[in-house]
Amino acid sequence: MSIPSQNKPKILITGANGLLGQKLVDQLVEKGIFEVIASGRGSSRLSGQGFVYQSLDIEDQQHVDSVFSTLKPEVIIHGAAMTNVDECELNQEACYRANVTATRYLVEAAKKINSHFVFVSTDFIFSGEDGNNPYDEEATPDPVNYYGQTKLEGEEIVKNSGLDWAIARTVLVYGIANDLSRSNIILWVKSSLEAGKEIQVVDDQVRTPTLAEDLAAGCILIAEQRAKGVFNISGSDLLTPYQMAIETAEYFGLNKSLITKTDSTKFKQPAKRPMKTGFIIEKARKLLGYEPKSFQTGIGILAKQIILARS
């Protein structure tokens, strides 16, 4: 479909079929400030109107160059990535292509049209073992897995691009989107407890869980203001997964006695996880006007979305 531009600046979203991408497109269309170009590999899984969908293989340099030179987006939010941490560890070539090579192609194409480039990154660039959490934007990265390493390489490509750039770092994004079976801690805890299953949840990791809608809102604030530099865009509640599970059980009135504390050593996973991360978000609050929902409010938003999805 096509929409009249009305001289609005163009914004292109990579990974528009994913959780963050869907929230970005929804919010951007609602705001009406940009001409919205949603892009993703293959056909659109988006619903609604008010945007253009462009199929885009970000690992194909010629395709990226062609799309960018034709559409000339003034702003790019690069949210597409290979984010399954264990898959990244087990299939490092695919992870490198998706998170590093593709970012390089996008940056090179963006340089030809001088776009403002917003790169979505992660707390997994940090070790979580240096005693410096929660981290601010000046903290020293030290990834403990391949996913974190590739996202850090992506950040460096963006920083050294010569473009006007921003990096939006986030933590443990949760939410519900169209046509995605991807679970999250809230859905997992809710469905497990409803089925009467006992669950073990780690209490030695710390995060600032981020509602997908909040991450999208933060990225859009960066885009609207053409803000530059690194911004922590996460939730503000510093919680262990066990605390998140207890809050979820309390919200839905489920049996908390089915939840048992455990620690990370009990789980064997291909990729090591950082222990204690979480972000200080004062810079984004002060410079962007960013204000995330509490984790409790986030659970409530998901609860309403679950009801809507079933109706």
C-alpha positions as CSV (number, residue, x, y, z in Angstrom):
1,M,0.0,0.0,0.0
2,S,1.1,3.6,-0.4
3,I,0.4,6.7,1.7
4,P,0.8,10.3,0.8
5,S,4.0,11.7,2.4
6,Q,2.7,15.2,3.1
7,N,6.4,16.2,3.3
8,K,6.8,14.2,6.5
9,P,10.3,12.8,7.1
10,K,10.7,9.1,6.3
11,I,11.6,6.6,9.0
12,L,12.6,3.1,8.2
13,I,12.3,0.3,10.8
14,T,14.3,-2.9,10.4
15,G,12.9,-6.1,12.0
16,A,9.3,-4.6,11.7
17,N,7.8,-8.1,12.0
18,G,9.3,-8.7,15.4
19,L,8.0,-7.7,18.9
20,L,9.8,-4.3,19.0
21,G,9.2,-3.6,15.3
22,Q,5.4,-4.1,15.6
23,K,5.3,-1.7,18.6
24,L,7.4,0.9,16.8
25,V,5.2,0.8,13.7
26,D,2.0,1.0,15.8
27,Q,3.2,4.0,17.8
28,L,4.8,5.8,14.8
29,V,1.6,5.5,12.8
30,E,-0.5,6.8,15.8
31,K,1.8,9.8,16.3
32,G,1.7,10.7,12.6
33,I,5.0,12.6,12.6
34,F,6.9,10.4,10.1
35,E,6.1,8.6,6.9
36,V,6.6,5.1,8.2
37,I,8.4,2.4,6.2
38,A,8.3,-1.0,7.9
39,S,10.8,-3.5,6.7
40,G,11.5,-7.2,7.3
41,R,12.6,-10.4,5.7
42,G,9.8,-11.9,3.6
43,S,6.2,-10.8,3.7
44,S,4.5,-8.5,6.3
45,R,3.1,-9.9,9.6
46,L,1.9,-6.5,10.6
47,S,-1.8,-5.4,10.9
48,G,-3.3,-2.0,10.5
49,Q,-2.8,0.8,8.0
50,G,-0.8,4.0,7.7
51,F,2.6,2.6,6.7
52,V,4.4,1.1,3.8
53,Y,5.9,-2.4,4.0
54,Q,9.2,-3.1,2.3
55,S,10.6,-6.6,2.1
56,L,14.3,-6.2,3.0
57,D,17.1,-8.8,3.4
58,I,19.6,-6.9,5.5
59,E,22.2,-9.5,4.9
60,D,22.2,-8.7,1.1
61,Q,24.3,-5.6,0.6
62,Q,23.0,-4.9,-2.9
63,H,19.4,-5.2,-1.7
64,V,20.1,-2.8,1.2
65,D,21.8,-0.3,-1.1
66,S,18.9,-0.5,-3.6
67,V,16.2,0.0,-1.1
68,F,17.9,2.9,0.7
69,S,18.8,4.7,-2.4
70,T,15.2,4.4,-3.7
71,L,13.4,5.3,-0.4
72,K,15.9,7.6,1.1
73,P,14.8,7.4,4.8
74,E,15.9,10.3,6.9
75,V,15.9,8.2,10.0
76,I,16.6,4.5,10.5
77,I,15.8,2.4,13.6
78,H,17.7,-0.8,13.3
79,G,16.0,-3.2,15.6
80,A,16.5,-6.4,13.5
81,A,18.9,-8.9,15.1
82,M,19.5,-12.5,16.0
83,T,18.6,-12.4,19.7
84,N,18.3,-16.0,20.8
85,V,21.4,-16.1,23.0
86,D,21.9,-19.9,22.9
87,E,21.4,-20.0,19.1
88,C,24.0,-17.3,18.7
89,E,26.5,-19.4,20.7
90,L,25.8,-22.5,18.7
91,N,25.6,-20.9,15.2
92,Q,28.1,-18.1,15.4
93,E,28.4,-17.6,11.6
94,A,24.7,-16.8,11.3
95,C,24.8,-14.6,14.4
96,Y,27.7,-12.6,13.0
97,R,26.0,-12.1,9.6
98,A,22.8,-11.0,11.3
99,N,24.3,-8.7,14.0
100,V,27.5,-7.4,12.6
101,T,27.7,-7.8,8.8
102,A,24.1,-6.6,8.3
103,T,24.7,-3.6,10.5
104,R,27.7,-2.7,8.4
105,Y,25.6,-2.9,5.2
106,L,22.9,-0.8,6.7
107,V,25.4,1.8,8.0
108,E,27.2,2.0,4.6
109,A,23.9,2.5,2.8
110,A,22.8,5.1,5.4
111,K,26.0,7.1,4.8
112,K,25.2,7.5,1.2
113,I,21.9,9.3,2.1
114,N,23.1,10.8,5.4
115,S,20.4,9.2,7.6
116,H,20.1,9.5,11.3
117,F,20.9,6.0,12.5
118,V,19.4,4.5,15.7
119,F,20.9,1.1,16.7
120,V,19.1,-1.1,19.3
121,S,21.6,-2.8,21.7
122,T,21.5,-4.8,24.8
123,D,22.7,-5.2,28.5
124,F,24.4,-8.4,27.3
125,I,27.4,-6.3,26.2
126,F,28.3,-6.3,29.9
127,S,29.6,-9.1,32.1
128,G,27.3,-8.5,35.0
129,E,30.1,-9.7,37.2
130,D,32.1,-6.5,37.7
131,G,30.0,-5.2,40.6
132,N,29.1,-2.0,38.6
133,N,25.4,-2.8,38.0
134,P,23.0,-1.2,37.4
135,Y,25.0,0.3,34.5
136,D,25.0,3.8,33.2
137,E,25.9,4.8,29.6
138,E,29.6,5.2,30.4
139,A,30.1,1.7,31.8
140,T,32.8,-0.5,30.3
141,P,31.5,-3.3,28.2
142,D,32.8,-6.9,28.7
143,P,30.5,-9.4,27.1
144,V,30.5,-13.0,28.3
145,N,28.8,-14.6,25.3
146,Y,28.9,-14.4,21.5
147,Y,25.6,-12.6,21.2
148,G,26.8,-9.8,23.4
149,Q,30.1,-9.7,21.5
150,T,28.3,-9.2,18.2
151,K,26.1,-6.5,19.5
152,L,29.1,-4.7,20.9
153,E,30.8,-5.0,17.4
154,G,27.6,-3.5,15.9
155,E,27.7,-0.6,18.3
156,E,31.3,0.1,17.3
157,I,30.4,0.1,13.6
158,V,27.7,2.7,14.3
159,K,29.9,4.8,16.5
160,N,32.6,4.9,13.9
161,S,30.3,5.5,11.0
162,G,30.5,9.3,10.8
163,L,26.7,9.4,10.7
164,D,24.5,11.2,13.3
165,W,23.9,8.1,15.4
166,A,22.2,7.0,18.6
167,I,22.4,3.7,20.5
168,A,19.4,2.5,22.5
169,R,20.5,-0.1,24.9
170,T,17.8,-2.2,26.6
171,V,17.2,-5.1,29.0
172,L,15.0,-8.2,29.0
173,V,12.2,-7.0,26.7
174,Y,8.8,-8.5,27.3
175,G,5.5,-8.1,25.5
176,I,2.9,-9.7,23.1
177,A,2.8,-9.2,19.4
178,N,0.8,-10.3,16.4
179,D,1.6,-13.7,14.9
180,L,4.5,-14.4,17.3
181,S,4.7,-17.5,19.5
182,R,7.6,-16.0,21.4
183,S,7.1,-16.3,25.2
184,N,8.3,-14.2,28.0
185,I,8.7,-14.6,31.8
186,I,5.2,-13.3,32.5
187,L,3.5,-15.6,30.1
188,W,5.7,-18.6,31.1
189,V,5.0,-18.1,34.9
190,K,1.2,-17.5,34.3
191,S,0.7,-20.6,32.1
192,S,2.9,-22.8,34.3
193,L,1.1,-21.9,37.5
194,E,-2.3,-22.1,35.9
195,A,-1.4,-25.7,34.9
196,G,-0.3,-26.4,38.5
197,K,3.3,-26.9,37.5
198,E,6.1,-26.3,40.0
199,I,8.7,-24.0,38.5
200,Q,12.3,-23.1,39.5
201,V,13.3,-19.5,38.9
202,V,16.8,-18.1,39.4
203,D,17.4,-15.5,42.1
204,D,21.0,-14.7,41.5
205,Q,20.6,-12.7,38.3
206,V,19.3,-9.1,38.2
207,R,17.7,-7.1,35.4
208,T,15.6,-4.1,34.7
209,P,12.8,-5.7,32.6
210,T,11.5,-3.6,29.8
211,L,8.0,-3.5,28.4
212,A,8.2,-3.6,24.5
213,E,5.9,-0.5,24.3
214,D,8.4,1.4,26.5
215,L,11.4,0.5,24.4
216,A,9.5,1.6,21.3
217,A,8.6,4.9,22.9
218,G,12.2,5.5,23.9
219,C,13.5,4.8,20.4
220,I,10.8,7.1,18.9
221,L,11.8,9.9,21.3
222,I,15.4,9.5,20.0
223,A,14.1,9.6,16.4
224,E,11.9,12.7,16.9
225,Q,14.6,14.7,18.7
226,R,17.4,13.4,16.4
227,A,19.2,12.7,19.7
228,K,22.8,11.5,19.5
229,G,24.8,9.3,21.7
230,V,24.2,6.2,23.9
231,F,20.9,6.0,25.9
232,N,19.8,3.4,28.3
233,I,16.1,2.6,27.5
234,S,14.8,0.0,29.9
235,G,12.4,-0.4,32.8
236,S,13.3,1.2,36.1
237,D,12.6,-1.7,38.5
238,L,15.7,-3.7,39.4
239,L,14.5,-7.3,39.9
240,T,15.6,-10.9,39.9
241,P,13.7,-13.4,37.7
242,Y,12.4,-14.9,41.0
243,Q,11.0,-11.5,42.0
244,M,9.4,-11.1,38.6
245,A,7.8,-14.5,38.9
246,I,6.4,-13.7,42.4
247,E,5.0,-10.4,41.2
248,T,3.3,-12.2,38.2
249,A,1.8,-14.8,40.5
250,E,0.5,-12.1,42.8
251,Y,-1.0,-10.1,40.0
252,F,-3.0,-13.0,38.5
253,G,-3.8,-14.5,42.0
254,L,-1.9,-17.7,41.3
255,N,-0.2,-20.1,43.7
256,K,3.2,-18.7,44.7
257,S,4.1,-21.8,46.6
258,L,4.7,-23.5,43.2
259,I,7.7,-21.1,42.6
260,T,11.0,-22.3,44.0
261,K,14.2,-20.2,44.2
262,T,17.2,-21.6,42.5
263,D,20.5,-20.3,41.0
264,S,22.2,-20.1,37.6
265,T,24.5,-23.0,38.3
266,K,21.5,-25.4,38.2
267,F,20.9,-24.6,34.5
268,K,23.1,-25.8,31.7
269,Q,22.8,-23.5,28.7
270,P,25.1,-23.2,25.7
271,A,25.6,-19.5,26.3
272,K,26.7,-17.9,29.6
273,R,24.4,-15.2,30.9
274,P,25.6,-12.0,32.6
275,M,24.7,-12.2,36.3
276,K,23.7,-8.7,37.4
277,T,22.9,-6.1,34.9
278,G,20.1,-3.6,34.8
279,F,20.3,0.0,33.7
280,I,20.3,3.5,35.2
281,I,18.0,5.5,33.0
282,E,18.4,9.0,34.3
283,K,20.0,10.3,31.1
284,A,17.0,9.2,29.0
285,R,14.7,10.7,31.5
286,K,16.4,14.0,31.6
287,L,17.4,14.5,27.9
288,L,14.5,12.6,26.1
289,G,11.6,12.8,28.6
290,Y,11.5,9.0,28.7
291,E,9.5,7.4,31.5
292,P,8.9,3.6,31.6
293,K,6.0,1.8,33.2
294,S,6.6,-0.1,36.4
295,F,6.9,-3.9,36.1
296,Q,3.5,-4.2,37.9
297,T,1.9,-1.9,35.4
298,G,3.6,-3.9,32.6
299,I,2.0,-7.1,33.8
300,G,-1.4,-5.4,33.7
301,I,-0.9,-4.2,30.2
302,L,0.0,-7.7,29.1
303,A,-3.0,-9.1,30.9
304,K,-5.3,-6.8,28.9
305,Q,-3.5,-7.8,25.6
306,I,-3.9,-11.5,26.4
307,I,-7.7,-11.0,26.8
308,L,-7.8,-9.0,23.5
309,A,-5.8,-11.7,21.7
310,R,-8.3,-14.3,22.8
311,S,-11.4,-12.4,21.9
